[in-house]
Amino acid sequence: MTLSRKQIAIIIGAAVFFTGLFLPAISLKANNPLANIAGSSNYIQADQAYGVILLLLSLIVVALAIVKKFQWAFIAAVGTLGILVFRLVTFLTDISKFNSLQSSMNPGPFSPEFDGVMSMTQEIAVGISLNWISWIVMFAGSIITIVVLLREDKIREIK
């Protein structure tokens, strides 16, 4: 069984998306006078349920492309892009809410009741951010897959 160029292009798009799932997607940095803690997690670690769904959808797109069920592969690819957009908006909203809550709770380095007593603050400043490279890779893979699936004409075969 030989794969057509269209099938190979779909598999490449899905593989790019699949790779993006394992790149660092979210970073956390906690600053404290005693310790600095930083780390990041990939999309599957950060958003387990949706991460597994997106992983399975990318594998389904590949399987459907191999058996030449392009209409079903298109539906799965659009579903993948829809979930990705939805989760990106959710992450951005949650990070914004967290940052505004944190800034409202910590107006200054010292509480008035400890003013002059403590020479060092024990509050922790936590910063959460997105690592955009993983999101760009996931969007690129998803868009590549959809664009290839939208092509009605046959892509010329290598002979």
C-alpha positions in Angstrom: 0.0 0.0 0.0 1.4 3.3 -1.1 0.3 6.6 0.4 -0.6 9.5 -1.8 0.9 12.9 -1.4 -2.3 14.1 0.1 -2.2 11.4 2.7 1.4 12.1 3.5 0.7 15.9 3.9 -2.2 15.1 6.2 0.0 12.8 8.3 2.7 15.5 8.4 0.2 18.1 9.6 -1.1 15.7 12.3 2.4 14.9 13.3 3.2 18.6 13.7 0.1 19.0 15.9 1.0 15.8 17.9 4.5 17.2 18.5 3.1 20.5 19.8 1.1 18.6 22.4 4.4 17.6 24.1 6.2 21.0 23.9 6.0 23.1 27.1 2.7 24.9 27.0 2.4 26.6 30.4 5.0 28.1 32.7 4.9 28.7 36.4 7.3 30.9 38.3 7.0 31.4 42.1 9.2 34.1 43.6 10.0 34.1 47.3 12.9 35.6 49.2 13.9 32.2 50.3 13.5 30.3 47.1 12.7 30.7 43.4 10.6 28.0 41.9 10.1 27.7 38.1 8.7 25.0 35.9 6.7 24.3 32.9 4.3 21.5 31.6 3.3 20.3 28.3 -0.3 20.5 27.1 -1.2 17.0 28.1 0.1 17.6 31.7 -1.6 21.0 32.0 -5.0 20.0 30.6 -5.2 16.2 31.0 -8.7 15.5 29.7 -8.6 17.8 26.7 -5.0 16.9 26.1 -5.9 13.2 25.8 -8.9 14.0 23.6 -6.6 16.1 21.3 -4.0 13.3 21.2 -6.7 10.8 20.2 -8.2 13.1 17.6 -4.8 13.6 16.0 -4.3 9.8 15.8 -7.9 9.4 14.4 -7.1 12.0 11.7 -4.0 9.9 10.7 -6.0 6.6 10.7 -8.8 8.1 8.6 -6.3 9.6 6.1 -4.7 6.3 5.7 -8.0 4.6 4.8 -8.9 7.6 2.6 -11.9 8.7 4.6 -11.2 12.3 4.0 -14.6 13.7 5.0 -14.4 12.1 8.4 -10.8 13.2 8.8 -11.9 16.8 8.0 -14.5 16.6 10.7 -12.0 15.3 13.3 -9.4 18.0 12.2 -12.0 20.8 12.6 -13.0 19.4 16.0 -9.3 19.5 17.0 -9.0 23.1 16.0 -12.2 24.0 17.7 -11.1 22.4 21.0 -7.7 24.1 20.7 -9.2 27.6 20.2 -11.7 27.0 23.1 -9.0 25.9 25.5 -6.7 28.7 24.5 -9.4 31.3 25.3 -10.1 29.4 28.6 -6.4 29.4 29.6 -6.0 33.1 28.8 -9.1 34.0 30.8 -8.1 31.9 33.7 -4.5 33.3 33.8 -5.9 36.9 33.6 -8.3 36.2 36.5 -5.5 34.6 38.5 -3.2 37.6 38.0 -5.9 40.1 38.8 -6.8 38.2 42.0 -3.2 37.9 43.0 -2.5 41.6 42.5 -5.7 42.6 44.5 -4.6 40.3 47.4 -1.0 41.6 47.6 -1.1 45.4 47.5 2.3 45.8 49.1 5.2 43.8 50.4 4.4 44.2 54.1 1.1 43.9 56.0 0.3 46.8 58.3 0.3 44.6 61.4 3.9 43.4 60.7 5.2 46.8 59.7 8.6 47.3 61.2 8.7 43.9 62.8 9.6 41.7 59.8 12.5 42.7 57.7 11.7 40.2 55.0 8.4 39.4 53.4 7.2 35.9 53.2 4.6 36.5 50.5 5.0 34.5 47.3 4.5 36.1 43.9 3.3 33.5 41.4 3.4 34.1 37.7 1.7 31.9 35.2 2.2 32.3 31.5 1.7 30.5 28.2 4.7 29.2 26.2 3.6 30.4 22.8 5.8 28.1 20.8 3.8 25.0 21.6 0.5 26.8 20.8 1.9 28.0 17.5 3.1 24.5 16.6 -0.3 23.0 17.5 -2.2 25.6 15.5 0.2 25.2 12.6 -0.3 21.4 12.5 -4.0 21.7 12.7 -4.3 24.4 10.0 -1.9 22.4 7.7 -4.1 19.3 8.1 -7.3 21.3 7.4 -5.9 23.1 4.4 -4.7 19.8 2.9 -8.1 18.2 3.5 -9.9 21.1 1.9 -8.1 20.5 -1.4 -10.6 18.9 -3.7 -8.2 18.4 -6.5 -5.7 15.6 -6.4 -2.2 16.5 -5.5 0.1 15.1 -8.2 1.6 11.8 -7.4 5.3 11.0 -7.5 6.0 8.5 -10.2 
